[in-house]
C-alpha cells in the first residue's frame, strides 16, 4: 500500500498538515451536509413548528398550540380517512400480497422463457404510474359502456348500470381492484426473487420424507422467504398509508361520501384546497406516527413468530 | 500530474466544476431575457386567442410580453406556493373558478393580487360587466380578478329525437313539467330490463347540485363568506334530484365525461344535457356526427316565471402585487377583456360569452350555427347571461361541495330505505349537519375570524 504522507511537502507535525487532515474530510462531507440540512433537517424542524401554527404566507403566522391536533383527532372526516386507509392497507396485505405470492410460485415452477415473459407482463402495469391507471380504470368502471359492467352483465345478466365510482359502498372495492392490477406484479417480483433463493436441497429432502405441497409450503418455503415477506408486508403497509394519487385520479376527487378519502387525501384537502398548512402539517405528523407504530408492531410480530425480520 | 486525494475525489470535483459552469452559463443566458410582462395561462385555447391581441399590444406600447402556458393544476399549486413563500410570480395570471378562495383566506392586505375594485369603478367598467360574475373573484367586497366569462347554462338536446317523440320543448318551462315528460319517454325499448332512452344526463352523486342550487338562488356561501346551503329550498332541490335519479320514476342516466358522454350522445341514450357556453364548443369539435341534430333551450325553471339559467365554471385574470409595472398590466388586461373589437372573433372561436355586455350585439353573437340546428348560439346565451346567479368564492368551497354531496347521498340512503316519508325533514337536518361542519372548519381560520370580529 502506498504511503501518501511520505509525498507531503510539509512534515506531519506542522500546523498546516494538521489543519489539512482535519478540514479535508469536512470539505468532502460539506455538499452532503449542506443538502441534508437544507432539504431534510430544516424542513423537518419547520414542519414541527408549523403543526402548532396557523399561517397565511410569511406575513401572517399565529401560534395555536395543540389546536390543530385537537381538531384533526376529533374530526369525523379524519376518522373516515383512517378507516378507508386501513381497509385499503388490510386488503393490500391480505388480498394483494397472497395473490403476488401465488403468482410468484406459479412463475417459479414454470419454464424460464415463459417465466421471463410473464414476469414482464405482470410487472408492466407498475411502469405506467398511478395517474394513468386511475384514468384508465375510470373508463373501465363506467356504467353501461365500461368493460367491468359489460363483463358482469355477460356473466350474470345484471349490473350493466352499476355505478362503481359514485356508489359509496362500491368505491373501495373498485379502488382495491385497480390497485391489484397495479401492484400484484410489482410485489410478485420480490417474492419470485426470494423463491429462487430457497435451498432446493431442503425442498427435495422434504419431498423424500413424504411432505405434500402444503407441508412443503408451510414448513420449507414460507420460513425461507420470511425476511422478504416481512419486508414486502411492511413496504406494502407503508405504501398503503401513503395512498393518494390513485383514488384522486380514479374518483376525480375523494369519492361520494368521502368513500375514497385517504389520510394523505385528507391532508391534501386541508393543506392545499383550504390552504390550512398548519393543520396539514399536524396531519402529516399523525400519519408518520401511525405508520411508525404499525411498522414496529409488524416487525415485532414477525420476530415473535421466529426468524429474522 | 496526480491529484493528492485520489481519482474519485478528482472525478467528483471535475463533475461539480463542469456542471456548475454549465449552470452558470445557461442561467446567465436565461436572465438576459427579461420581458416587460409575464402572463401565465392554463387554457391552450386562450393562448391561441390572445396571441394576436398581445402582439398588437406589444407593438402599440413598444414592450415585450411573455405568454406562458402552464397546466391548470401545476399553475394553481405553483402560484399557491410562490405567493405563500414570496417566490417570483408572473405579472398577470388567469386562474380557475374555485381557486380564488385559497388566495383570499388571510387578511385582505395579504392577498397576493392587486385589488381592482377602485379601478373598475373609476373607469366606468364595473357597470358594463355582468355583476354576478364579480362574486367568483371577490372577497369581503373587494374584486381581485377580472371575470373572463359568464358561463350561463342551457340544456342541449337531441333535436332530431325530441321532435321524433313529439316533445314540444317550449312547454318544458318548469323542472316538474320536464320530469313529467321524462317519465313518459324513459323506456326500455328492447325489453332487456335496462332503459335504452333517458330524459336527462345527470350526475347521480350530486355533482350538478351546486349548479341546480344556484339556479334556485341557493349558493354554497353568501356574499359575506358565510355557509348558506342549509335552507329549505336546497332540500327541495335535493328531493327533486332524488326522484329523478332513483326509484321507479327515474329519468336520468349518468353519462360522465369524454368517451362515455360522446357515446351516450351519439347513441341517443339521453335526450337532454346540461350545457354551459363552453360545452357547446366541445360538442362542435368532438361530436361531428351530431352536426345539425342538436339544439339549445333555457333550463326549465324551479317555479313558473323564475330564473331559466345557472352558471358552471369560470376563469379570472389577476394582476399580482409583485408586478413591477401594474399600469402596463392593467392596460393589457383591459385590451384582452374589454376591447369590443376583439371579443367577437374570440366568441366565434370559443363560444364563451364575455361578461362585457357591450360585445353582445356584435354580429358574431347573432350568427346562426348549423351545428346547433341554425340557432344563434351567442344570442341565446347572451339573453340568459344577465340572470346568471352569483357564485361566491371561499377557501372552503371544495369542502362545502363535498359536504353538500354527503347530505345528498345520506338523503338518497334514507329514500331507498323509507321512501319519501319524512325525507324532507331528514334532508333539512342533514344539510344543517353538513353546513355546520363547514362552519366549524371555517371558524378555525383565525385571520378571517379576527377581521369579522373587527367589523363594526
HADDOCK unambig.tbl for C-alpha pairs under 7 A between the chains (distance, minus, plus):
assign (segid A and resid 56 and name CA) (segid B and resid 84 and name CA) 6.82 0.50 0.50
assign (segid A and resid 56 and name CA) (segid B and resid 106 and name CA) 5.70 0.50 0.50
assign (segid A and resid 57 and name CA) (segid B and resid 83 and name CA) 6.99 0.50 0.50
assign (segid A and resid 57 and name CA) (segid B and resid 84 and name CA) 3.96 0.50 0.50
assign (segid A and resid 57 and name CA) (segid B and resid 85 and name CA) 6.02 0.50 0.50
assign (segid A and resid 58 and name CA) (segid B and resid 84 and name CA) 6.38 0.50 0.50
assign (segid A and resid 58 and name CA) (segid B and resid 85 and name CA) 6.14 0.50 0.50
assign (segid A and resid 145 and name CA) (segid B and resid 260 and name CA) 6.85 0.50 0.50
assign (segid A and resid 166 and name CA) (segid B and resid 204 and name CA) 6.98 0.50 0.50
assign (segid A and resid 166 and name CA) (segid B and resid 205 and name CA) 5.47 0.50 0.50
assign (segid A and resid 256 and name CA) (segid B and resid 205 and name CA) 6.26 0.50 0.50
assign (segid A and resid 256 and name CA) (segid B and resid 405 and name CA) 6.96 0.50 0.50
assign (segid A and resid 256 and name CA) (segid B and resid 406 and name CA) 6.87 0.50 0.50
assign (segid A and resid 257 and name CA) (segid B and resid 405 and name CA) 6.85 0.50 0.50
assign (segid A and resid 257 and name CA) (segid B and resid 406 and name CA) 4.75 0.50 0.50
assign (segid A and resid 257 and name CA) (segid B and resid 409 and name CA) 6.96 0.50 0.50
assign (segid A and resid 273 and name CA) (segid B and resid 102 and name CA) 6.84 0.50 0.50
assign (segid A and resid 273 and name CA) (segid B and resid 398 and name CA) 6.77 0.50 0.50
assign (segid A and resid 274 and name CA) (segid B and resid 102 and name CA) 6.04 0.50 0.50
assign (segid A and resid 274 and name CA) (segid B and resid 395 and name CA) 5.00 0.50 0.50
assign (segid A and resid 274 and name CA) (segid B and resid 396 and name CA) 5.56 0.50 0.50
assign (segid A and resid 275 and name CA) (segid B and resid 102 and name CA) 5.70 0.50 0.50
